[in-house]
């Protein structure tokens, strides 16, 4: 059974998933419902973008995996590709980022995951927005973080981070909201979370 995370929650992957080598962060969301002509409702596409930012111990951004660069320079982090519409189910990620933990260079201390609304639509009213951390080999969901419960008028979110602590990997739900179409606009928030 997976752990339901809340903002600030921290888990040890050595304890919760001791054999984990390939971690997958999944981001899922549904289409927004809007009222149309004569009060009819319609489903509207939502373009959210997941990113993974790789930082060294000093907090320097060394690489970024996102819809314009689908794999890290060293190949340890890979993005599944850009979903422009949304519409996934409650447990069906629209975008996934694979992290091969044993291949992440030793100078990388933090992998920070963000989500941004590319069209600057707010998170208000986006159904089934969630983040999961799962084991790629077994498919087991280790942790889940519900993003639909907050967000309001914000257009960006620093979701979580995978980080090294005493030579083991840990996962922390960050849940820091901000604004921006891409991760670049969230960097001032991220700098305080490393």
C-alpha positions in Angstrom: 0.0 0.0 0.0 1.3 3.4 -0.9 1.9 6.3 1.5 -0.3 9.3 1.1 1.9 12.3 1.4 1.1 15.8 2.6 3.2 19.0 2.2 6.5 18.6 4.0 6.2 14.8 4.4 9.5 13.0 4.1 10.2 9.3 3.4 13.3 7.2 3.3 13.5 5.1 0.1 15.9 2.7 1.8 13.2 1.9 4.3 10.0 2.1 2.1 11.5 0.6 -1.1 14.9 -1.0 -0.3 15.5 -2.5 -3.7 14.5 0.6 -5.7 16.8 1.4 -8.6 14.5 3.0 -11.1 12.1 5.6 -9.6 9.3 7.1 -11.7 7.6 10.3 -10.8 4.2 10.4 -12.4 2.1 13.5 -12.9 -1.6 13.1 -13.7 -4.5 15.4 -14.3 -8.0 15.5 -15.8 -9.6 18.0 -18.2 -11.2 21.0 -16.7 -15.0 21.3 -16.9 -16.3 24.7 -18.2 -19.8 26.0 -18.8 -20.4 26.7 -22.5 -23.2 28.0 -24.6 -26.7 27.7 -23.0 -25.2 26.4 -19.7 -23.9 23.2 -21.3 -20.7 21.9 -19.8 -17.7 20.9 -21.9 -14.3 19.4 -21.1 -11.4 21.7 -21.8 -7.8 20.6 -22.5 -5.2 21.4 -19.8 -1.5 21.6 -20.7 0.6 20.9 -17.6 4.3 20.3 -17.9 6.4 18.1 -15.5 10.1 18.9 -15.1 13.0 17.5 -13.1 15.9 19.9 -12.1 19.3 18.5 -11.1 21.2 20.5 -8.5 24.6 20.0 -6.9 25.4 20.4 -3.2 25.9 24.1 -3.5 22.4 24.6 -5.1 23.7 25.2 -8.6 21.3 24.0 -11.4 23.4 21.7 -13.5 20.7 20.2 -15.8 17.0 20.2 -16.5 14.7 17.5 -18.0 11.5 18.9 -19.4 9.4 19.0 -22.6 12.3 20.8 -24.5 15.0 18.3 -23.2 13.6 14.9 -22.6 16.7 13.4 -21.1 19.5 14.6 -18.8 22.9 15.1 -20.3 24.2 12.0 -18.5 21.1 9.9 -19.4 20.1 9.1 -15.8 16.8 11.1 -16.0 14.3 10.7 -18.8 10.9 12.3 -19.5 8.1 10.4 -21.2 7.1 13.3 -23.4 4.7 16.3 -23.4 1.0 15.7 -22.8 -0.8 18.8 -24.2 -4.4 17.9 -23.2 -4.7 16.1 -19.9 -7.7 13.8 -19.3 -6.0 11.0 -17.5 -7.8 9.0 -14.8 -7.4 9.2 -11.1 -4.4 6.8 -11.1 -3.2 7.2 -14.7 -0.2 9.6 -15.1 -0.2 11.8 -18.1 3.6 12.5 -17.9 6.3 10.5 -16.2 9.9 11.1 -15.4 12.2 8.1 -14.9 15.2 8.4 -12.6 17.8 5.7 -12.6 19.1 6.3 -9.1 22.3 4.3 -9.4 23.3 6.3 -12.6 22.7 9.8 -11.2 26.2 11.4 -11.0 27.6 11.7 -7.5 27.8 15.5 -7.7 24.0 15.7 -7.9 22.4 16.1 -4.5 18.8 17.2 -5.3 16.4 16.3 -8.0 13.5 18.8 -7.8 10.2 18.1 -9.6 8.0 20.9 -10.8 4.7 21.3 -12.7 3.7 24.3 -14.7 0.6 25.4 -16.6 2.0 26.1 -20.0 -1.0 28.2 -21.1 -1.0 30.0 -17.7 -4.3 28.5 -16.7 -4.6 28.3 -12.9 -4.8 25.0 -11.1 -8.2 25.9 -9.9 -10.7 23.3 -11.1 -8.2 20.8 -12.6 -9.6 17.5 -11.5 -7.6 14.4 -10.4 -4.2 16.3 -10.2 -1.7 14.1 -8.5 1.9 13.0 -8.3 3.1 9.5 -7.6 6.5 7.9 -6.9 6.7 4.3 -8.1 9.1 1.5 -8.7 9.5 1.1 -12.4 10.5 -2.6 -12.1 7.6 -3.7 -10.0 5.0 -1.0 -10.8 4.4 -0.6 -7.1 3.3 3.0 -6.1 5.5 4.0 -3.1 3.9 7.4 -2.4 1.1 9.5 -3.7 0.6 13.3 -3.3 -2.8 14.8 -4.2 -2.4 18.1 -5.9 -6.1 18.8 -6.5 -6.8 19.9 -3.0 -4.9 23.2 -3.2 -3.5 25.5 -6.0 -6.2 28.1 -6.5 -5.0 30.8 -8.9 -1.4 29.6 -9.1 0.2 28.3 -12.3 3.2 26.6 -11.0 4.1 24.1 -8.3 7.4 22.8 -6.8 6.1 19.3 -6.2 8.8 17.2 -4.5 12.4 16.4 -4.4 14.5 13.2 -4.4 17.7 13.9 -2.5 20.7 12.2 -1.1 21.2 12.1 2.7 24.0 10.1 4.3 24.4 8.1 1.0 20.8 7.1 0.8 17.9 8.5 -1.3 15.0 10.2 0.4 11.8 11.7 -1.1 10.1 14.9 0.3 6.7 16.4 -0.7 7.4 20.1 -1.1 4.0 21.5 -2.2 5.2 25.1 -2.8 2.9 27.0 -5.1 4.1 29.8 -7.4 3.5 31.3 -10.9 5.1 30.6 -14.2 4.8 28.9 -17.5 8.1 27.0 -17.1 10.3 25.9 -14.3 12.6 28.9 -14.8 10.1 31.1 -13.0 10.0 28.8 -10.0 13.8 28.9 -9.4 13.6 31.6 -6.7 11.2 29.4 -4.7 13.3 26.3 -5.3 16.5 28.0 -4.0 14.9 28.2 -0.5 14.0 24.5 -0.6 17.4 22.9 -1.3 
